[in-house]
Amino acid sequence: MNFEDARSYILERLSTELNPNLFYHTLDHTLDVFESAIRIAKKENIPENDIPLIKTAALYHDSGMLVTYDGHESASVDIAQRVLPGFGYSVQQMEVIKGMIMATKLPQNPHNKLEKVLCDADLDYLGRDDFFMISHRLKQEWHVRGHQQSLKEWYNGQIAFLSSHVYFTESAIELRRPKKIDNLNQIKALFTD
């Protein structure tokens, strides 16, 4: 498996081919998920030989945005399955990566530890100080796609989402859940009747 070349390939495509009207699903989001996945995987004591698979899944998890918005997870898997064998990824490794990518589809539904790591990395920002800034980027992205909502409607949706969201790994629960609850309480204080 040649992770470095697989990494270079997808980062080049994401940096040059993503629609400029994507304000949330950007190269920065992919790199943020990549870094979060590495941090979570290490805290969860994921075996060293699985780390390149997590890294690869993180880098490719939203690559489907290059071709479609709706159903981009399946498109991401298609890109990974078309490209990664050329970088020496085995059929078994591809199945693991496919599972991680598909687990990030909302509502998240991870079936194993690696899938849980990527799911938590994908929504790591929910429990961070930059939540409101990142959430606004997603609102902008949806607005451009025709989802017109008032700020109150948007944040009522965020209340519902944050209230139903759960982190799956112990490290994300410990590190991000308290701030996620704080973010939720801040929205409730501002936007509930």
C-alpha positions as CSV (number, residue, x, y, z in Angstrom):
1,M,0.0,0.0,0.0
2,N,1.4,3.4,-1.0
3,F,-0.4,5.7,1.3
4,E,1.7,8.8,0.4
5,D,0.9,8.6,-3.3
6,A,-2.8,7.9,-2.5
7,R,-2.7,11.0,-0.2
8,S,-1.0,13.2,-2.8
9,Y,-3.5,12.2,-5.5
10,I,-6.7,13.0,-3.6
11,L,-5.3,16.2,-2.0
12,E,-4.4,17.5,-5.4
13,R,-7.8,16.7,-6.8
14,L,-9.6,18.3,-3.8
15,S,-7.5,21.4,-3.9
16,T,-8.1,22.0,-7.7
17,E,-11.5,20.4,-8.5
18,L,-13.9,21.1,-5.6
19,N,-16.8,23.4,-6.4
20,P,-16.0,26.8,-5.0
21,N,-19.6,27.0,-3.6
22,L,-18.7,24.4,-1.1
23,F,-18.0,26.4,2.1
24,Y,-18.1,23.4,4.6
25,H,-17.1,20.4,2.5
26,T,-13.7,21.9,1.6
27,L,-10.1,20.7,1.6
28,D,-9.8,22.3,5.0
29,H,-12.6,20.1,6.3
30,T,-10.9,17.0,4.9
31,L,-7.6,17.9,6.5
32,D,-9.4,18.6,9.8
33,V,-11.1,15.2,9.7
34,F,-7.7,13.6,8.8
35,E,-6.0,15.2,11.9
36,S,-8.9,14.4,14.2
37,A,-8.9,10.8,13.0
38,I,-5.2,10.4,13.8
39,R,-5.7,11.9,17.2
40,I,-8.7,9.8,18.1
41,A,-7.1,6.6,16.7
42,K,-4.0,7.1,18.8
43,K,-6.1,7.8,22.0
44,E,-8.2,4.7,21.2
45,N,-5.0,2.5,20.9
46,I,-5.9,1.5,17.3
47,P,-3.2,-1.0,16.0
48,E,-0.5,0.7,14.0
49,N,-1.2,-1.3,10.9
50,D,-4.8,0.1,10.8
51,I,-3.7,3.8,11.0
52,P,-3.0,4.1,7.3
53,L,-6.5,2.8,6.6
54,I,-8.1,5.4,8.8
55,K,-5.9,8.1,7.3
56,T,-6.9,7.0,3.8
57,A,-10.6,6.8,4.7
58,A,-10.4,10.3,6.2
59,L,-8.8,11.7,3.1
60,Y,-11.3,10.1,0.7
61,H,-14.5,10.3,2.9
62,D,-15.9,13.4,1.1
63,S,-14.1,13.0,-2.3
64,G,-17.5,12.2,-3.8
65,M,-18.2,15.9,-3.5
66,L,-16.1,16.2,-6.7
67,V,-19.0,14.6,-8.6
68,T,-22.2,15.0,-6.5
69,Y,-23.5,16.5,-3.4
70,D,-26.4,14.2,-2.5
71,G,-25.1,10.7,-2.0
72,H,-21.5,11.8,-1.9
73,E,-20.5,9.0,0.4
74,S,-21.3,6.4,-2.2
75,A,-19.5,8.5,-4.8
76,S,-16.5,8.7,-2.4
77,V,-16.5,4.9,-2.2
78,D,-16.6,4.7,-6.0
79,I,-13.6,7.1,-6.3
80,A,-11.7,5.1,-3.6
81,Q,-12.4,1.8,-5.3
82,R,-11.4,3.1,-8.7
83,V,-8.2,4.7,-7.5
84,L,-6.7,3.0,-4.5
85,P,-6.0,-0.4,-6.0
86,G,-3.6,1.4,-8.3
87,F,-1.7,2.5,-5.1
88,G,-1.5,-1.1,-3.9
89,Y,-4.5,-1.3,-1.6
90,S,-5.9,-4.9,-1.3
91,V,-9.5,-5.9,-1.7
92,Q,-9.7,-6.5,2.1
93,Q,-8.3,-3.0,2.8
94,M,-10.8,-1.5,0.4
95,E,-13.6,-3.2,2.2
96,V,-12.4,-1.6,5.5
97,I,-12.1,1.8,3.9
98,K,-15.5,1.5,2.3
99,G,-17.1,0.7,5.6
100,M,-15.5,3.7,7.3
101,I,-16.6,6.1,4.5
102,M,-20.2,4.8,4.5
103,A,-20.5,4.9,8.3
104,T,-20.1,8.8,8.0
105,K,-23.4,9.0,6.1
106,L,-26.0,10.7,8.3
107,P,-27.4,9.4,10.5
108,Q,-24.0,7.8,11.3
109,N,-24.1,4.1,11.8
110,P,-20.6,2.7,12.6
111,H,-20.3,-1.1,13.1
112,N,-16.7,-1.4,14.4
113,K,-14.0,0.6,16.1
114,L,-12.4,2.0,12.9
115,E,-15.8,3.2,11.7
116,K,-16.4,4.8,15.1
117,V,-13.1,6.7,14.9
118,L,-13.9,8.2,11.5
119,C,-17.5,9.1,12.5
120,D,-16.2,11.0,15.5
121,A,-13.5,12.7,13.5
122,D,-16.0,13.8,10.9
123,L,-18.1,15.6,13.5
124,D,-15.3,16.5,15.8
125,Y,-16.1,20.2,15.4
126,L,-19.5,19.8,17.2
127,G,-17.6,19.8,20.5
128,R,-15.1,22.5,19.8
129,D,-14.8,26.3,20.2
130,D,-15.0,26.8,16.4
131,F,-18.4,25.1,16.2
132,F,-20.3,28.3,15.4
133,M,-17.9,29.4,12.7
134,I,-18.0,26.0,11.0
135,S,-21.7,25.6,11.4
136,H,-22.1,29.0,9.7
137,R,-20.1,27.6,6.7
138,L,-22.5,24.7,6.5
139,K,-25.4,27.1,6.6
140,Q,-23.9,29.1,3.7
141,E,-23.3,25.9,1.7
142,W,-26.9,24.9,2.2
143,H,-28.1,28.4,1.3
144,V,-26.3,28.3,-2.1
145,R,-27.9,24.9,-2.7
146,G,-31.4,26.4,-2.2
147,H,-32.0,25.6,1.5
148,Q,-33.2,29.0,2.5
149,Q,-33.6,29.3,6.3
150,S,-33.7,32.1,8.8
151,L,-31.0,32.0,11.5
152,K,-33.6,30.9,14.0
153,E,-34.7,28.0,11.7
154,W,-31.1,27.0,11.2
155,Y,-30.2,26.9,14.8
156,N,-33.4,25.1,15.8
157,G,-32.2,22.4,13.3
158,Q,-28.8,22.5,15.0
159,I,-30.5,22.0,18.4
160,A,-32.2,18.9,17.0
161,F,-29.0,17.6,15.5
162,L,-26.8,18.2,18.5
163,S,-29.4,16.8,20.8
164,S,-29.6,13.5,18.8
165,H,-25.9,13.2,18.0
166,V,-23.6,10.9,20.0
167,Y,-19.9,10.4,19.9
168,F,-18.9,6.7,19.7
169,T,-15.3,6.5,21.0
170,E,-14.4,7.0,24.6
171,S,-11.8,9.6,23.7
172,A,-14.3,11.8,21.7
173,I,-16.9,11.4,24.5
174,E,-14.3,12.6,27.0
175,L,-12.7,15.3,24.9
176,R,-15.6,16.7,22.8
177,R,-18.9,15.8,24.5
178,P,-18.7,18.5,27.3
179,K,-18.1,21.3,24.8
180,K,-20.8,19.9,22.5
181,I,-23.3,20.2,25.4
182,D,-22.1,23.7,26.1
183,N,-22.5,24.7,22.4
184,L,-26.0,23.2,22.5
185,N,-26.9,25.1,25.6
186,Q,-25.6,28.4,24.1
187,I,-27.9,27.9,21.1
188,K,-30.8,27.0,23.2
189,A,-30.3,30.1,25.3
190,L,-30.4,32.3,22.1
191,F,-32.9,30.6,19.9
192,T,-35.6,28.7,21.8
193,D,-38.9,30.3,22.6
